[in-house]
């Protein structure tokens, strides 16, 4: 009679131990998945920030006084654009925010530009990546290009 009770308690303890090990393995898998998704979102945010830098470079190449026209009454300006999927136009991939500082335009012929890529929306949890650059107006090339910086403008 005592032997049967011992086996019952032993099997119950083994079942609890196996359940605890299984839950531990599941939590490790979940954290690994979250880590890999964070890496994917960081890469997407970097691509969005690069897209913002290229967008403002092309806009300024077409119109050097973008967005205000000939007058330079606005020294610092910023705009935000959403990027959607080409395969599914209703699906939003993320946004980028471009800030341009024209305070060094006349003496140095340089525009300070910052582009931030956001994945997951502007206010939601997600990834953000910042690129800072200084665009030389003589040949429209970036003389300074810093990736992963803290927002400076």
C-alpha positions in Angstrom: 0.0 0.0 0.0 2.8 2.4 0.8 4.6 1.6 -2.4 1.6 2.6 -4.5 1.3 5.9 -2.8 5.0 6.6 -3.3 4.7 5.9 -7.1 1.7 8.2 -7.3 3.5 11.1 -5.6 6.6 10.4 -7.7 4.7 10.5 -11.0 2.9 13.7 -9.9 6.3 15.4 -9.1 7.7 14.2 -12.5 4.7 15.6 -14.3 5.0 19.0 -12.6 8.8 19.1 -13.3 8.2 18.3 -17.0 5.5 21.1 -17.2 7.9 23.6 -15.6 10.6 22.7 -18.1 8.2 23.0 -21.0 7.0 26.4 -19.8 10.6 27.6 -19.5 11.4 26.5 -23.0 8.3 28.2 -24.4 9.3 31.5 -22.7 12.8 31.2 -24.2 11.3 30.8 -27.6 9.0 33.8 -27.1 11.8 36.1 -26.1 13.9 34.9 -29.1 11.0 35.7 -31.4 10.7 39.2 -29.9 14.4 39.8 -30.3 14.4 38.7 -33.9 11.3 40.9 -34.6 13.1 43.9 -33.0 16.1 43.3 -35.4 13.7 43.3 -38.4 12.0 46.4 -37.3 15.3 48.2 -36.7 16.4 47.4 -40.2 13.1 48.6 -41.6 13.4 51.9 -39.7 16.9 52.4 -41.1 15.6 51.8 -44.6 12.8 54.4 -44.0 15.3 56.9 -42.7 17.4 56.4 -45.8 14.3 56.9 -48.0 13.6 60.2 -46.2 17.2 61.4 -46.9 16.9 60.5 -50.6 13.4 62.1 -50.8 14.6 65.5 -49.5 17.8 65.3 -51.7 15.6 64.8 -54.8 13.2 67.5 -53.8 16.0 70.0 -53.2 17.6 69.1 -56.5 14.4 69.9 -58.3 13.7 73.1 -56.3 16.6 74.5 -54.2 14.1 76.7 -52.2 11.8 73.8 -51.3 9.2 74.1 -49.6 8.8 77.9 -49.4 9.8 79.1 -52.8 12.3 82.0 -53.4 12.1 83.6 -49.9 13.9 82.1 -47.0 11.5 83.1 -44.3 11.4 79.6 -42.8 14.8 78.5 -41.5 13.8 75.1 -40.1 11.1 73.0 -41.5 9.9 69.4 -41.1 7.6 67.0 -42.9 6.3 63.5 -42.4 5.4 60.9 -45.0 3.9 57.5 -44.7 5.3 54.6 -46.8 2.9 51.9 -48.0 3.5 48.5 -49.5 3.6 48.2 -53.3 2.0 44.8 -53.2 -0.8 45.9 -50.8 -1.4 49.6 -51.1 -3.6 49.7 -47.9 -0.8 48.3 -45.7 1.3 50.9 -44.1 5.0 49.9 -43.6 6.1 52.9 -41.6 6.8 56.6 -41.8 9.7 58.9 -42.0 10.1 62.4 -40.7 12.6 64.8 -42.4 13.8 68.0 -40.7 15.9 70.5 -42.6 17.9 73.4 -41.0 18.8 76.1 -43.5 20.6 78.4 -41.0 24.0 77.5 -42.6 22.8 77.9 -46.2 24.2 81.3 -47.1 27.6 81.5 -45.3 28.6 77.8 -45.8 26.4 76.5 -48.6 25.3 73.6 -46.4 21.9 72.3 -45.4 21.7 70.2 -42.2 19.2 67.4 -42.7 17.9 64.8 -40.3 15.7 61.9 -41.2 14.0 59.6 -38.8 12.4 56.3 -39.8 9.6 54.9 -37.7 8.1 51.4 -37.8 4.9 50.8 -35.8 3.6 54.3 -36.1 4.8 57.6 -34.6 3.2 57.0 -31.1 3.1 53.2 -31.0 5.7 50.7 -29.7 8.2 50.0 -32.5 11.6 51.0 -33.9 13.1 54.3 -34.7 16.3 55.1 -36.6 17.9 58.5 -37.1 20.3 59.6 -39.9 22.0 63.1 -39.8 23.6 64.5 -42.8 25.0 67.8 -44.2 24.2 68.4 -47.8 26.6 70.5 -49.9 24.6 72.7 -52.2 27.4 73.1 -54.7 27.2 69.4 -55.9 24.2 68.0 -53.9 26.3 65.4 -52.2 26.4 64.6 -48.5 29.6 65.7 -46.9 28.5 64.4 -43.5 26.5 61.2 -43.0 25.9 59.8 -39.5 23.7 56.8 -38.9 22.1 55.8 -35.6 22.6 59.2 -34.0 20.4 60.8 -31.4 18.0 63.4 -32.9 20.0 66.6 -33.3 17.5 68.9 -35.1 
